[in-house]
Amino acid sequence: MQMVQKLAGYFEGDLDLSEKALVQRHLLGCANCRLVADSALETLSNYFKPEVQVPRTGARAERTLVN
């Protein structure tokens, strides 16, 4: 299995203990995979953040202000 596929399983919690340890050891020595892992973690954490309220614009905002 490719390391990128293993990283996906690692993030999803699908790896057994030996595979998880293999990925962790690999990340210690591979800057490219660390970059992929760091980017994926940042993306996932941004995706799962509570939604930020976006100010309404246009007609919807006008109706809200009037009501």
C-alpha positions as CSV (number, residue, x, y, z in Angstrom):
1,M,0.0,0.0,0.0
2,Q,1.3,3.5,-0.8
3,M,2.2,5.7,2.1
4,V,-0.4,8.3,1.1
5,Q,-3.1,5.7,1.3
6,K,-1.7,4.6,4.7
7,L,-1.9,8.3,5.8
8,A,-5.5,8.4,4.9
9,G,-6.1,5.2,7.0
10,Y,-4.0,6.7,9.8
11,F,-6.2,9.9,9.9
12,E,-9.4,7.8,9.8
13,G,-8.2,5.5,12.5
14,D,-8.4,2.4,10.2
15,L,-4.9,1.1,10.8
16,D,-3.9,-1.6,13.2
17,L,-1.2,-0.9,15.8
18,S,1.7,-2.1,13.7
19,E,0.6,-0.1,10.6
20,K,0.1,3.0,12.8
21,A,3.6,2.6,14.2
22,L,5.0,2.1,10.7
23,V,3.4,5.4,9.5
24,Q,4.6,7.2,12.6
25,R,8.2,6.0,12.1
26,H,8.0,6.9,8.4
27,L,6.8,10.4,9.2
28,L,9.9,10.9,11.4
29,G,12.2,10.4,8.5
30,C,10.3,11.7,5.4
31,A,9.9,15.4,5.0
32,N,7.6,15.0,2.0
33,C,5.1,12.8,3.8
34,R,5.3,15.1,6.9
35,L,4.3,18.0,4.6
36,V,1.4,15.9,3.2
37,A,0.3,14.9,6.7
38,D,0.6,18.4,8.1
39,S,-1.4,19.8,5.2
40,A,-4.1,17.2,5.6
41,L,-4.4,17.8,9.3
42,E,-4.7,21.5,8.8
43,T,-7.4,21.0,6.1
44,L,-9.3,18.6,8.3
45,S,-9.2,20.8,11.3
46,N,-10.4,23.8,9.3
47,Y,-13.2,21.7,7.7
48,F,-14.4,20.4,11.1
49,K,-14.3,23.8,12.9
50,P,-17.7,25.2,13.9
51,E,-19.0,27.3,11.0
52,V,-18.3,31.0,11.2
53,Q,-21.4,33.2,10.7
54,V,-21.0,35.1,7.5
55,P,-22.7,38.5,7.4
56,R,-25.7,38.6,5.1
57,T,-25.7,40.7,2.1
58,G,-28.1,42.0,-0.5
59,A,-31.9,41.6,-0.3
60,R,-31.6,39.0,2.5
61,A,-29.8,41.5,4.7
62,E,-32.3,44.2,3.9
63,R,-35.2,42.0,4.9
64,T,-33.4,41.0,8.1
65,L,-32.7,44.7,9.0
66,V,-36.3,45.7,8.3
67,N,-38.0,42.9,10.2
